[in-house]
């Protein structure tokens, strides 16, 4: 204890001595400025040094106050200034590392390149993404511009404040030199003023570094905006509003609405349970009297908010469709202004709901604090049921806070969509006069002829423009289809070793019919003819045509199934019913087989599906076959096996890989039986032909070498 007191006394003495020595050495403002300027170049090291000084001061706060005859609050004021300097120096250190580095937080170069590389026509979802990127860049650019103005104002204020602090330092230094009685107080005041001056210098450096970053960020964002402007202009000119885009966007809205609907169901159930609990006598404890009405009020507020969110999410679909009408030039000037008013009202509704969400979050915070303050300790609650209810209430508050954060994200997303529509509406309103003139010129001249109605289907007018363009597109589609089929055929002919003839034919048929269907559908789409328009044929005509083409349609559907099921392929050896052959061709109507007599058998596809089919090469064209040969017991077994081996080796249809195998399979009554196993390729030959050729060769070789093929014989012995 004495050692600690002595150490403290020595430290205080050294500190006082340093103050007097500092005063004796006349720390002028010029010296201080030079010292502070040096600190700005090494902010992290200076911050670490001040942290160590601050720890020492905190250890002797009371002692310093007594020694200098000052209140402890003055020592704490000095510590406050040191804390501010530490934070500023570390902030400077962080900012100085950022200066000169690229910031890709809003929009990186890869994204810019991706947008620039996109080719028209552009889908509506792509347009929304580009608009959102531009809006993010613009908002960030404006924010940095505001920051620049604020930084300049702060630097100006700091320059003035620095002059005032230096003036204060000179006056205090003068008083310290003239007063002997209060010199210690003035020296400590000089220490505080110097800390304030250092804080001012550090803040000045901080805002200078911030200005550099702001200027760098503003410059980069300005370049990105300049790059995005021609991109969005090109996108607007080449937009493709497809149903797939709107279906994707609608599915996004439906997912959000379903989530909110499930939340509404949960809230309604919770409210009903709370109402039931409120009527039960056993729940009328002090905590229950607070918990039940409070939670009911929270449930009511959240329910109203969720209902508003559902309504606004539904309005986003109208926003996207209105964007289609707006950018397509379908709206008059008056309709554009009406759209602007509706969208602005929706945007304000989002802002109001954001305000409500923030207020509800504050209510949740206050309720959580109230529960902790009044019922935080288990001893304050009388029963385990109350403890359980309190814990459940706390869990509900936490879950509700998480849901409110998701509501904030939803409102931000919807607000962004409304902002985009507002900006586009304002732009289109500004261009309305020019557009109206161009539209009038077109309508009064060429547009009048092209818009002449040729005929109509119900309420769908078919104009000369639509008819001409649809016919051109249909013919062009047919040309492209035939060209694609030819390219496909030539491509697979060059790669015949890698793809089967069946796959080649299948792909060619798919390309042809797909091209035909797409061309036809595009033509219908160009003419705005719905498929229901073909109902004009009437029921009787449809029945007559259906009966007349029943067999053809059955064969066609069967052909499609055969092509896609791949149970029958070109080159397969099959047995269809009683017919054995190799599949030569599969069309939409018939299947062609090459039989053993090289005759072509044409079988309707419906018959193929109805008949039992044995595909000998379904999984692999290689097939293992076998033949059996018998010799007499007096014959040379090794010689016979060698002859069989030689015959199999010389036959070109017997595959060498996998290798053949010959075994002595059985001792019969009159002969020794050999079995030869070998593989053949059924895509080239028939199995029976190969077996016959091998047997003929073995028979000739056995006769040449006098090897007997015995016939069955029986010896009968009579026992006397």
C-alpha positions as a printed Julia matrix, in Angstrom:
720×3 Matrix{Float64}:
   0.0      0.0     0.0
   2.85     2.38    0.86
   4.55     1.54   -2.41
   1.38     2.46   -4.3
   1.1      5.77   -2.44
   4.73     6.55   -3.08
   4.35     5.69   -6.74
   1.29     7.91   -7.04
   3.13    10.75   -5.28
   6.1     10.41   -7.63
   3.81    10.38  -10.66
   1.95    13.5    -9.51
   5.21    15.24   -8.78
   6.56    14.33  -12.22
   3.35    15.5   -13.85
   3.44    18.85  -12.04
   7.1     19.22  -12.91
   6.36    18.53  -16.55
   3.67    21.21  -16.55
   6.03    23.79  -15.11
   8.82    22.75  -17.42
   6.46    22.98  -20.37
   5.53    26.49  -19.27
   9.14    27.44  -18.67
  10.06    26.21  -22.13
   7.28    28.5   -23.5
   5.2     26.14  -25.67
   4.32    28.74  -28.25
   1.51    28.33  -30.76
   4.08    27.9   -33.51
   5.55    24.93  -31.64
   2.09    23.5   -31.03
   1.07    23.91  -34.69
   4.21    22.12  -35.81
   3.61    19.32  -33.33
  -0.07    18.94  -34.28
   0.75    18.97  -38.0
   3.14    16.09  -37.41
   0.44    14.14  -35.6
  -1.87    14.41  -38.62
   0.55    12.36  -40.71
   0.53     9.44  -38.26
  -2.99     9.39  -36.82
  -2.97     5.77  -35.65
   0.28     6.14  -33.7
  -0.92     9.35  -32.11
  -4.23     7.76  -31.17
  -2.42     4.87  -29.49
  -0.27     7.33  -27.55
  -3.33     9.27  -26.35
  -5.01     6.0   -25.3
  -2.07     5.27  -23.01
  -2.15     8.83  -21.58
  -5.9      8.58  -21.05
  -5.52     5.36  -19.06
  -2.97     6.98  -16.79
  -5.19    10.03  -16.24
  -8.2      7.84  -15.4
  -6.16     6.05  -12.75
  -5.49     9.34  -10.87
  -8.61    11.42  -11.55
  -9.24    12.29   -7.89
  -5.54    12.96   -7.24
  -5.24    15.34  -10.19
  -8.33    17.24   -9.07
  -6.93    17.71   -5.55
  -3.42    18.55   -6.75
  -4.6     21.22   -9.19
  -7.4     22.38   -6.93
  -9.97    21.86   -9.65
 -13.26    19.97   -9.77
 -13.2     16.36  -10.94
 -15.52    17.44  -13.76
 -12.59    19.4   -15.27
 -10.51    16.21  -15.36
 -13.45    14.39  -16.96
 -13.76    17.25  -19.46
 -10.13    16.7   -20.4
 -10.77    12.96  -20.77
 -13.76    13.76  -22.96
 -11.57    15.81  -25.27
  -9.0     13.01  -25.4
 -11.71    10.46  -26.29
 -12.89    12.69  -29.12
  -9.34    13.03  -30.44
  -8.82     9.26  -30.32
 -12.0      8.59  -32.28
 -11.15    11.24  -34.85
  -7.59     9.98  -35.37
  -8.77     6.43  -35.91
 -11.39     7.71  -38.35
  -8.66     9.62  -40.21
  -6.54     6.5   -40.35
  -9.43     4.58  -41.9
 -10.25     7.33  -44.4
  -6.65     7.8   -45.51
  -6.53     4.15  -46.46
  -9.62     4.61  -48.61
  -8.36     7.61  -50.58
  -7.41     6.56  -54.1
  -9.1      3.16  -53.97
 -11.99     2.25  -56.24
 -15.39     1.97  -54.67
 -17.73    -0.51  -56.33
 -20.37    -0.48  -53.65
 -23.13     1.02  -55.78
 -22.22    -0.24  -59.25
 -19.02    -2.06  -60.15
 -17.3     -2.19  -63.52
 -18.41    -5.76  -64.14
 -22.05    -4.68  -63.82
 -21.46    -1.74  -66.17
 -19.86    -4.04  -68.73
 -22.74    -6.47  -68.37
 -25.29    -3.72  -69.03
 -23.32    -2.36  -71.98
 -22.91    -5.81  -73.53
 -26.63    -6.63  -73.44
 -28.24    -6.84  -76.88
 -31.71    -5.65  -77.91
 -34.54    -6.32  -77.66
 -34.43    -5.75  -73.92
 -36.93    -7.39  -71.56
 -38.89    -5.24  -69.17
 -37.12    -6.75  -66.15
 -33.78    -5.66  -67.65
 -35.15    -2.15  -68.04
 -36.23    -2.08  -64.39
 -32.76    -3.22  -63.31
 -31.04    -0.51  -65.37
 -33.41     2.17  -64.06
 -32.77     1.01  -60.5
 -29.0      1.09  -61.06
 -29.26     4.64  -62.43
 -31.47     5.72  -59.54
 -29.03     4.25  -57.01
 -26.11     6.0   -58.68
 -27.98     9.29  -58.89
 -29.09     9.15  -55.26
 -25.56     8.28  -54.17
 -24.15    11.07  -56.34
 -26.56    13.62  -54.83
 -25.74    12.35  -51.36
 -22.01    12.83  -51.97
 -22.66    16.28  -53.34
 -24.54    17.16  -50.17
 -21.67    15.71  -48.15
 -19.19    17.86  -50.09
 -21.17    20.99  -49.29
 -21.37    19.99  -45.63
 -17.65    19.19  -45.48
 -16.79    22.59  -46.94
 -19.01    24.29  -44.4
 -17.46    22.26  -41.57
 -13.94    23.19  -42.74
 -14.9     26.84  -42.78
 -16.36    26.56  -39.27
 -13.26    24.71  -38.05
 -10.99    27.44  -39.42
 -12.92    29.99  -37.41
 -12.99    27.76  -34.34
  -9.23    27.15  -34.63
  -8.65    30.94  -34.49
 -10.88    31.22  -31.43
  -9.09    28.37  -29.62
  -5.69    29.86  -30.41
  -6.9     33.18  -29.05
  -8.12    31.42  -25.9
  -4.74    29.67  -25.6
  -2.81    32.95  -25.8
  -4.99    34.59  -23.13
  -4.75    31.61  -20.76
  -1.0     31.39  -21.31
  -0.65    35.05  -20.47
  -2.69    34.63  -17.25
  -0.56    31.65  -16.28
   2.62    33.68  -16.62
   1.25    36.53  -14.51
  -0.44    34.54  -11.74
   1.54    32.59   -9.19
  -1.34    31.56   -6.97
  -3.5     30.02   -9.73
  -0.76    28.87  -12.03
  -1.63    25.19  -11.59
  -5.23    25.83  -12.56
  -4.17    27.79  -15.63
  -1.67    25.1   -16.61
  -4.41    22.47  -16.51
  -6.67    24.83  -18.46
  -3.87    25.16  -21.03
  -3.8     21.35  -21.22
  -7.54    21.28  -21.98
  -7.23    24.09  -24.53
  -4.37    22.3   -26.26
  -6.53    19.15  -26.39
  -9.35    21.19  -27.91
  -6.96    22.65  -30.46
  -5.66    19.17  -31.33
  -9.23    17.98  -31.64
  -9.9     20.88  -34.0
  -6.82    20.01  -36.1
  -7.87    16.34  -36.19
 -11.4     17.26  -37.26
  -9.98    19.49  -39.98
  -7.86    16.6   -41.27
 -10.83    14.3   -41.05
 -13.02    16.54  -43.18
 -10.2     17.14  -45.66
  -9.85    13.37  -46.1
 -13.61    13.04  -46.32
 -13.67    15.73  -49.0
 -11.11    13.85  -51.06
 -13.18    10.69  -50.82
 -16.38    12.58  -51.6
 -14.79    14.2   -54.65
 -13.45    10.83  -55.77
 -16.82     9.14  -55.24
 -18.67    11.96  -56.99
 -16.33    11.79  -59.95
 -16.68     8.01  -60.24
 -20.46     8.16  -59.92
 -20.64    10.97  -62.5
 -18.68     8.78  -64.93
 -21.01     5.87  -64.24
 -24.06     8.05  -64.79
 -22.58     9.31  -68.07
 -22.05     5.68  -69.08
 -25.55     4.62  -68.06
 -27.42     7.45  -69.79
 -26.87     6.18  -73.37
 -27.54     2.63  -72.17
 -30.95     3.51  -70.73
 -31.76     5.55  -73.8
 -31.04     2.54  -75.99
 -33.02     0.28  -73.65
 -36.06     2.56  -73.82
 -35.9      2.49  -77.59
 -35.63    -1.32  -77.77
 -37.89    -2.53  -74.98
 -39.65    -5.87  -75.37
 -42.67    -6.15  -73.09
 -43.29    -9.87  -72.86
 -45.82   -11.75  -70.81
 -43.01   -13.79  -69.26
 -41.55   -10.64  -67.69
 -44.85    -9.61  -66.18
 -45.54   -13.17  -65.05
 -42.19   -13.14  -63.26
 -42.96    -9.81  -61.61
 -46.48   -10.91  -60.73
 -45.15   -14.09  -59.14
 -42.89   -11.93  -57.02
 -45.87    -9.89  -55.84
 -47.92   -13.04  -55.24
 -45.16   -14.47  -53.06
 -45.08   -11.3   -50.96
 -48.86   -11.19  -50.67
 -49.03   -14.86  -49.66
 -46.45   -14.18  -46.96
 -48.48   -11.23  -45.69
 -51.7    -13.25  -45.85
 -50.15   -15.96  -43.69
 -49.06   -13.23  -41.27
 -52.66   -11.94  -41.16
 -53.94   -15.43  -40.36
 -51.4    -15.76  -37.57
 -52.3    -12.34  -36.15
 -56.02   -13.1   -36.27
 -55.51   -16.4   -34.42
 -53.36   -14.68  -31.82
 -55.97   -11.96  -31.28
 -58.7    -14.58  -30.8
 -56.59   -16.47  -28.26
 -55.9    -13.24  -26.35
 -59.61   -12.38  -26.31
 -60.4    -15.83  -24.94
 -57.67   -15.52  -22.3
 -59.01   -12.12  -21.28
 -62.35   -13.71  -20.33
 -60.79   -16.42  -18.2
 -60.63   -15.74  -14.46
 -57.32   -17.54  -13.87
 -55.55   -15.13  -16.19
 -56.53   -12.03  -14.25
 -53.16   -11.63  -12.52
 -51.16    -8.42  -12.44
 -49.02    -9.48  -15.37
 -51.97   -10.82  -17.39
 -53.82    -7.53  -16.89
 -50.84    -5.76  -18.45
 -49.88    -8.35  -21.06
 -53.22    -9.2   -22.72
 -54.48    -5.69  -23.6
 -50.96    -4.57  -24.54
 -50.43    -7.47  -26.91
 -53.9     -7.02  -28.36
 -53.06    -3.4   -29.17
 -49.79    -4.47  -30.82
 -51.62    -7.12  -32.86
 -54.2     -4.54  -33.99
 -51.5     -2.11  -35.12
 -49.59    -4.78  -37.02
 -52.76    -6.08  -38.68
 -53.65    -2.63  -40.02
 -50.1     -2.2   -41.29
 -50.07    -5.58  -43.03
 -53.39    -4.83  -44.73
 -51.9     -1.6   -46.09
 -48.84    -3.52  -47.32
 -51.05    -6.0   -49.18
 -52.86    -3.12  -50.85
 -49.62    -1.38  -51.85
 -48.04    -4.61  -53.15
 -51.1     -5.09  -55.34
 -50.59    -1.55  -56.61
 -47.07    -2.4   -57.78
 -48.57    -4.63  -60.46
 -50.49    -1.61  -61.71
 -47.21     0.3   -61.64
 -45.46    -2.18  -63.93
 -48.38    -2.31  -66.34
 -48.62     1.47  -66.35
 -44.91     1.58  -67.14
 -45.65    -0.59  -70.17
 -48.36     1.81  -71.35
 -46.22     4.85  -70.63
 -43.06     3.72  -72.4
 -45.04     2.26  -75.27
 -46.54     5.68  -75.93
 -50.09     4.49  -75.34
 -51.01     7.3   -72.94
 -52.12    10.78  -73.84
 -50.76    13.81  -72.05
 -53.78    13.89  -69.73
 -53.45    10.19  -68.93
 -49.77    10.69  -68.15
 -50.6     13.43  -65.67
 -53.3     11.28  -64.07
 -50.74     8.48  -63.79
 -48.3     10.88  -62.16
 -50.89    11.85  -59.55
 -51.81     8.23  -58.73
 -48.18     7.19  -58.46
 -47.34    10.14  -56.25
 -50.22     9.19  -53.94
 -48.88     5.64  -53.68
 -45.4      6.94  -52.97
 -46.74     9.16  -50.18
 -48.66     6.2   -48.8
 -45.39     4.27  -48.57
 -43.76     7.17  -46.71
 -46.68     7.39  -44.28
 -46.49     3.66  -43.61
 -42.74     3.93  -43.04
 -43.5      6.54  -40.41
 -46.07     4.2   -38.82
 -43.55     1.34  -38.83
 -40.99     3.49  -37.02
 -43.6      4.56  -34.48
 -44.65     0.95  -33.92
 -41.01    -0.05  -33.44
 -40.67     2.63  -30.78
 -43.82     1.28  -29.11
 -42.29    -2.2   -29.12
 -39.11    -0.83  -27.57
 -41.08     0.9   -24.83
 -43.14    -2.23  -24.14
 -39.98    -4.37  -23.91
 -38.48    -1.9   -21.43
 -41.69    -1.83  -19.43
 -41.77    -5.64  -19.19
 -38.14    -5.71  -18.08
 -38.66    -2.94  -15.54
 -41.88    -4.28  -14.0
 -41.66    -8.02  -14.52
 -38.02    -8.72  -15.29
 -37.25   -10.63  -12.1
 -38.89   -14.02  -11.61
 -39.53   -13.14   -7.98
 -41.94   -10.4    -9.04
 -44.24   -12.96  -10.61
 -46.41   -15.19   -8.47
 -46.69   -18.38  -10.51
 -44.79   -20.38  -13.1
 -47.62   -19.67  -15.54
 -46.89   -15.94  -15.25
 -43.19   -16.55  -15.89
 -44.08   -18.62  -18.93
 -46.46   -15.9   -20.2
 -43.79   -13.24  -19.71
 -41.2    -15.25  -21.62
 -43.71   -15.88  -24.4
 -44.52   -12.18  -24.52
 -40.84   -11.31  -24.83
 -40.42   -13.83  -27.64
 -43.43   -12.34  -29.43
 -41.93    -8.86  -29.14
 -38.63   -10.06  -30.64
 -40.44   -11.84  -33.49
 -42.59    -8.78  -34.13
 -39.49    -6.56  -34.32
 -38.0     -8.88  -36.93
 -41.21    -8.76  -38.94
 -41.25    -4.96  -38.77
 -37.73    -4.88  -40.19
 -38.98    -6.96  -43.13
 -41.88    -4.49  -43.53
 -39.37    -1.65  -43.78
 -37.55    -3.55  -46.55
 -40.83    -4.12  -48.38
 -41.84    -0.46  -48.17
 -38.41     0.59  -49.41
 -38.68    -1.77  -52.37
 -42.16    -0.53  -53.28
 -41.14     3.1   -52.86
 -38.31     2.51  -55.3
 -40.74     1.18  -57.91
 -43.02     4.19  -57.49
 -40.05     6.57  -57.71
 -38.99     4.99  -61.0
 -42.49     5.4   -62.44
 -42.66     9.01  -61.22
 -39.33     9.86  -62.83
 -40.31     8.23  -66.12
 -43.72     9.95  -66.07
 -42.11    13.35  -65.55
 -39.69    12.67  -68.39
 -42.46    11.59  -70.73
 -44.58    14.6   -69.81
 -41.64    16.82  -70.73
 -41.43    15.12  -74.13
 -45.19    15.07  -74.73
 -45.37    17.9   -77.24
 -42.81    16.4   -79.62
 -44.36    12.96  -79.35
 -47.83    14.3   -80.08
 -46.61    16.02  -83.23
 -44.85    12.93  -84.53
 -47.89    10.79  -83.75
 -50.18    13.22  -85.57
 -48.01    13.25  -88.71
 -47.88     9.46  -88.77
 -51.61     9.07  -88.2
 -52.6     11.56  -90.91
 -50.33    10.1   -93.62
 -48.85     6.63  -93.78
 -50.43     5.42  -90.58
 -53.91     5.87  -91.98
 -53.39     3.34  -94.76
 -51.52     0.85  -92.65
 -54.13     1.02  -89.91
 -56.99     0.25  -92.3
 -58.97    -2.74  -91.08
 -59.0     -5.7   -93.5
 -61.21    -7.93  -91.36
 -61.8     -8.68  -87.71
 -62.27   -11.63  -85.45
 -64.82   -10.69  -82.83
 -63.33    -7.51  -81.33
 -59.84    -8.02  -82.78
 -59.21    -5.83  -85.86
 -56.78    -7.16  -88.47
 -55.16    -4.16  -90.15
 -53.13    -4.07  -93.34
 -49.99    -3.35  -91.35
 -50.51    -6.28  -89.03
 -51.42    -8.64  -91.87
 -48.41    -7.69  -94.02
 -45.98    -7.88  -91.16
 -47.44   -11.19  -89.94
 -47.14   -12.78  -93.39
 -43.56   -11.57  -93.76
 -42.64   -12.92  -90.36
 -44.33   -16.27  -91.07
 -42.49   -16.68  -94.4
 -39.26   -15.62  -92.81
 -39.86   -18.13  -90.02
 -40.35   -20.92  -92.55
 -37.14   -19.98  -94.36
 -35.23   -19.92  -91.11
 -36.75   -23.26  -90.13
 -35.72   -24.98  -93.4
 -32.27   -23.48  -93.14
 -31.94   -24.66  -89.54
 -33.02   -28.2   -90.51
 -30.44   -28.27  -93.32
 -27.7    -27.04  -90.99
 -28.69   -29.65  -88.43
 -28.58   -32.44  -91.02
 -25.15   -31.43  -92.33
 -23.81   -31.03  -88.82
 -24.82   -34.53  -87.75
 -23.64   -36.06  -91.01
 -20.16   -34.75  -90.23
 -20.39   -36.14  -86.7
 -22.05   -39.43  -87.52
 -19.58   -41.33  -85.36
 -20.69   -39.41  -82.25
 -24.46   -39.42  -82.67
 -26.9    -42.06  -83.84
 -29.08   -41.71  -86.91
 -32.14   -41.91  -84.68
 -31.01   -38.92  -82.59
 -30.18   -36.99  -85.75
 -33.62   -37.62  -87.23
 -35.31   -36.82  -83.93
 -33.54   -33.48  -83.61
 -34.29   -32.57  -87.24
 -37.99   -33.26  -86.71
 -37.99   -31.27  -83.49
 -36.29   -28.31  -85.19
 -38.72   -28.37  -88.12
 -41.96   -28.67  -86.16
 -40.77   -26.31  -83.45
 -39.89   -23.7   -86.06
 -43.24   -24.2   -87.76
 -45.16   -23.88  -84.5
 -43.16   -20.84  -83.36
 -43.65   -19.13  -86.72
 -47.38   -19.84  -86.58
 -47.7    -18.62  -82.99
 -45.71   -15.48  -83.75
 -48.01   -14.83  -86.68
 -51.06   -15.23  -84.46
 -49.45   -12.97  -81.88
 -48.69   -10.33  -84.51
 -52.32   -10.43  -85.62
 -53.6    -10.54  -82.02
 -55.62   -13.62  -82.92
 -56.38   -15.8   -79.9
 -56.53   -19.56  -80.3
 -60.17   -19.41  -79.26
 -60.88   -17.67  -82.57
 -60.77   -21.08  -84.3
 -63.97   -21.99  -82.56
 -65.81   -20.64  -85.63
 -65.49   -24.08  -87.24
 -68.4    -25.27  -85.15
 -69.07   -28.54  -83.42
 -70.24   -30.54  -86.46
 -67.24   -29.59  -88.58
 -64.88   -30.36  -85.73
 -66.44   -33.81  -85.23
 -66.31   -34.62  -88.94
 -62.66   -33.61  -89.22
 -61.83   -35.47  -86.04
 -63.39   -38.72  -87.29
 -61.73   -38.37  -90.68
 -58.29   -37.84  -89.24
 -58.6    -40.19  -86.28
 -56.29   -42.8   -87.79
 -53.77   -40.2   -89.0
 -53.7    -38.43  -85.64
 -53.33   -41.76  -83.85
 -50.34   -42.69  -86.01
 -48.86   -39.2   -85.58
 -49.15   -39.23  -81.8
 -47.71   -42.74  -81.75
 -44.78   -41.52  -83.88
 -44.1    -38.68  -81.47
 -44.1    -41.12  -78.56
 -41.75   -43.47  -80.38
 -39.34   -40.65  -81.23
 -39.18   -39.3   -77.7
 -39.36   -42.55  -75.75
 -36.31   -43.87  -77.62
 -37.46   -47.43  -77.05
 -37.06   -47.92  -80.82
 -34.12   -46.3   -82.58
 -32.81   -46.37  -86.11
 -30.45   -49.33  -86.44
 -32.05   -51.37  -83.62
 -32.71   -55.08  -84.29
 -36.27   -55.71  -83.21
 -39.05   -58.25  -83.33
 -42.44   -56.55  -83.79
 -45.17   -59.13  -83.53
 -43.91   -61.95  -85.73
 -41.66   -59.72  -87.87
 -37.91   -59.67  -87.32
 -35.86   -56.83  -88.79
 -33.69   -53.74  -88.35
 -35.29   -50.3   -87.92
 -34.43   -48.22  -91.0
 -36.61   -45.13  -90.45
 -39.16   -43.69  -88.02
 -41.49   -40.97  -89.3
 -44.52   -39.39  -87.68
 -46.74   -41.88  -89.55
 -44.8    -45.13  -90.03
 -41.89   -47.25  -88.9
 -39.82   -48.9   -91.66
 -38.09   -52.28  -91.01
 -35.47   -54.0   -93.17
 -36.17   -57.73  -92.93
 -33.78   -60.63  -93.55
 -34.66   -60.79  -97.24
 -33.68   -57.06  -97.52
 -37.31   -56.23  -97.92
 -38.71   -53.01  -96.44
 -41.75   -53.49  -94.24
 -43.78   -50.34  -93.47
 -45.73   -50.59  -90.21
 -48.11   -47.84  -88.97
 -46.88   -46.37  -85.7
 -50.13   -47.15  -83.92
 -49.63   -50.83  -84.76
 -46.09   -50.68  -83.4
 -47.35   -49.39  -80.06
 -50.15   -51.96  -79.93
 -47.89   -54.96  -80.75
 -45.37   -56.61  -78.43
 -41.89   -55.37  -79.32
 -38.66   -57.22  -78.57
 -35.71   -54.84  -78.93
 -32.53   -56.89  -79.05
 -30.27   -53.8   -78.95
 -32.15   -51.47  -76.62
 -29.35   -50.9   -74.15
 -26.41   -51.99  -76.34
 -26.01   -53.18  -79.93
 -23.5    -55.77  -78.67
 -25.12   -59.11  -77.93
 -23.61   -62.28  -76.48
 -24.62   -65.42  -78.31
 -23.62   -69.05  -78.06
 -23.51   -72.25  -80.01
 -23.08   -75.85  -78.82
 -21.07   -78.58  -80.59
 -20.69   -82.27  -79.58
 -17.88   -84.73  -80.45
 -17.41   -88.4   -79.82
 -15.61   -89.74  -76.81
 -12.91   -91.15  -79.08
 -12.12   -87.7   -80.6
  -9.2    -85.48  -79.63
 -10.69   -82.88  -77.24
  -7.82   -80.4   -77.47
  -7.82   -80.54  -81.26
 -11.58   -79.94  -81.35
 -11.3    -76.9   -79.06
  -8.5    -75.52  -81.19
 -10.56   -75.88  -84.36
 -13.51   -74.07  -82.77
 -11.18   -71.31  -81.57
  -9.7    -70.91  -85.06
 -13.16   -70.72  -86.66
 -14.29   -67.99  -84.25
 -11.08   -66.04  -84.8
 -11.49   -66.07  -88.59
 -15.17   -65.07  -88.65
 -15.34   -61.24  -89.22
 -18.7    -60.91  -87.45
 -17.41   -62.41  -84.2
 -16.05   -59.57  -82.07
 -12.58   -59.92  -80.65
 -13.44   -57.59  -77.78
 -14.97   -58.75  -75.51
 -13.1    -62.02  -76.23
 -14.9    -65.25  -77.02
 -14.75   -68.22  -74.66
 -14.99   -72.01  -75.22
 -15.84   -74.43  -72.44
 -16.42   -78.17  -72.12
 -19.91   -77.82  -70.84
 -21.26   -81.36  -70.42
 -20.61   -85.13  -70.74
 -23.59   -86.44  -72.59
 -24.62   -90.07  -73.08
 -23.03   -90.36  -76.5
 -20.85   -87.26  -76.83
 -18.72   -84.59  -75.22
 -20.46   -81.2   -75.48
 -18.62   -77.88  -76.05
 -20.24   -74.45  -75.75
 -18.73   -71.37  -77.43
 -19.69   -67.92  -76.13
 -18.97   -64.88  -78.31
 -20.22   -61.32  -79.0
 -21.63   -59.85  -82.2
 -22.82   -56.35  -83.23
 -26.54   -56.61  -84.01
 -26.52   -53.23  -85.71
 -24.61   -54.82  -88.6
 -25.83   -58.44  -88.87
 -28.55   -60.79  -87.72
 -27.72   -63.16  -84.9
 -29.06   -66.2   -86.71
 -26.88   -65.52  -89.77
 -23.73   -65.38  -87.64
 -24.64   -68.56  -85.75
 -25.31   -70.38  -89.03
 -21.99   -69.27  -90.56
 -20.03   -70.38  -87.45
 -21.73   -73.78  -87.38
 -21.01   -74.32  -91.1
 -17.33   -73.49  -90.61
 -17.03   -75.83  -87.6
 -18.73   -78.67  -89.48
 -16.38   -78.33  -92.47
 -13.31   -78.13  -90.2
 -14.38   -81.23  -88.18
 -14.87   -83.27  -91.38
 -11.49   -82.16  -92.67
  -9.8    -83.34  -89.46
 -11.92   -86.54  -89.1
 -13.57   -85.42  -85.89
 -16.84   -87.22  -85.45
 -20.05   -85.52  -84.43
 -21.92   -88.52  -82.93
 -25.59   -89.29  -82.91
 -27.35   -90.7   -79.85
 -26.94   -94.45  -79.39
 -27.81   -96.9   -76.61
 -26.11  -100.23  -75.68
 -28.34  -102.97  -74.33
 -26.75  -105.82  -72.39
 -28.7   -108.99  -71.53
 -27.71  -110.46  -68.25
 -27.74  -114.27  -68.21
